[in-house]
């Protein structure tokens, strides 16, 4: 759990840096986009504070005691994750629609995103109802809905964006270079969230009796520790680098089209002169 909180705080610092760069460089972005980024930053800030509060209870207030109940604010973890992941996944679905003008893939992504949100809310509710570690297996159905739906949405987003951007290549070096950068960023940021979701599922199935993202004793320090602490920040850090290249791509595309138009005008004018 402590390792997960450390990872979350490191990623939170990266997110703050990305958000600062975004507001300094992309000042002409739409107001709703700037508000969207600000809202996600607020949620991530609250999530980081809640992570530290969640660590304070078992390591300070209840130090040396056997952990019987979930930490009081543990229910906020699934909520924070889905409050960040669902808007970002739907944002990417909207972007795919803008690029492809097709509703099917964005609609499927949105359905899985909403299903993941429902699974996260369900998990948070069950955590508050069950409260005890020994009842953790009763969380499996809701958590699997949350993880599986999120994983499918992330994979669909990554594959759809990469295929769409590959089809947009024009043969001009400037435009294709920008598209290649966006494709690399999409793969790097999109697949990492999918990988974490897959690891969630694997750990949930491999260690069904272990507490979720918590350390109950010294013998239970498994790879499961960072889970449920870092995903929301991973989603947040995946948004800024993926949203900012759009303007660059648009400018590069226009920049590569303009010389062609100028060349055509010159050839037309020269032919008229002859």
Residue pairs with C-beta under 8 A, 6 or more apart in sequence:
1 54
1 55
1 58
1 213
1 214
1 215
1 225
1 229
2 55
2 59
2 215
2 225
3 225
3 226
4 51
4 213
4 225
4 226
4 227
4 228
4 229
4 230
5 51
5 52
5 54
5 55
5 229
7 226
7 229
7 230
8 47
8 48
8 51
8 229
8 230
8 233
9 48
9 51
11 230
11 233
11 234
11 236
11 237
12 44
12 45
12 48
12 233
14 237
15 41
15 44
15 233
15 236
15 237
15 240
16 41
18 237
18 240
18 241
19 37
19 38
19 41
19 240
21 240
22 37
22 240
22 243
22 244
23 34
23 37
25 244
26 244
26 247
28 247
29 247
33 243
36 87
36 91
37 239
37 240
37 243
39 87
40 84
40 87
40 88
40 236
40 239
41 236
43 80
43 83
43 84
43 232
44 80
44 84
44 232
44 233
44 236
46 80
47 76
47 77
47 80
47 84
47 232
47 233
48 233
50 73
50 76
50 77
50 80
51 77
51 229
53 73
54 71
54 72
54 73
54 74
54 76
54 77
57 71
57 72
57 73
58 67
58 71
58 214
66 216
66 217
67 133
67 211
67 214
67 215
67 216
68 132
68 133
69 131
69 132
69 133
70 127
70 130
70 131
70 132
70 133
70 214
71 214
74 127
74 214
75 124
75 125
75 127
75 128
76 124
77 124
77 213
77 228
77 229
78 120
78 121
78 123
78 124
78 127
78 146
78 228
79 120
79 121
79 124
80 232
81 120
81 146
81 228
81 231
81 232
81 235
82 116
82 117
82 119
82 120
82 121
82 146
83 232
84 232
84 235
84 236
85 113
85 116
85 117
85 120
85 150
85 193
85 231
85 232
85 235
86 113
86 114
86 116
86 117
88 235
88 236
88 238
88 239
89 109
89 110
89 112
89 113
89 116
89 150
89 153
89 154
89 157
90 109
90 110
90 113
91 239
91 243
92 109
92 157
92 161
92 242
93 105
93 106
93 107
93 109
93 110
93 113
93 157
94 106
95 161
95 246
96 105
96 106
96 109
96 157
96 160
96 161
96 164
97 103
97 106
99 161
99 164
99 165
99 168
100 160
100 164
105 156
105 160
108 156
109 153
109 156
109 157
109 160
112 149
112 150
112 152
112 153
112 156
113 149
113 150
113 153
115 145
115 149
116 145
116 146
116 147
116 149
116 150
116 153
118 145
119 142
119 143
119 144
119 145
119 146
119 147
119 149
119 150
120 146
122 142
122 145
122 146
123 139
123 142
123 143
123 146
126 138
126 139
126 142
127 139
130 136
130 138
130 139
133 211
133 214
133 216
136 209
136 210
136 211
136 212
137 208
137 209
139 212
140 204
140 208
143 200
143 204
143 212
144 201
144 204
147 197
147 200
147 201
147 204
148 197
148 201
150 193
150 197
151 194
151 197
151 198
151 200
151 201
154 190
154 191
154 193
154 194
154 197
155 191
155 194
157 190
158 186
158 187
158 190
158 191
158 194
161 183
161 186
161 190
162 183
162 186
162 187
165 179
165 182
165 183
165 186
166 179
166 183
168 179
169 175
169 176
169 179
170 176
170 253
170 256
172 256
174 252
174 255
174 256
175 249
175 252
175 253
175 256
177 252
178 245
178 248
178 249
178 252
179 249
181 245
182 242
182 245
182 249
185 241
185 242
185 245
186 242
189 237
189 238
189 241
189 242
190 238
190 242
192 234
192 238
193 231
193 234
193 235
193 238
196 227
196 230
196 231
196 234
197 231
199 223
199 227
200 227
200 228
203 222
203 223
203 224
203 227
204 212
207 222
207 224
210 216
210 220
210 222
210 224
211 220
212 224
212 227
212 228
213 224
213 225
213 226
213 227
213 228
213 229
215 221
215 225
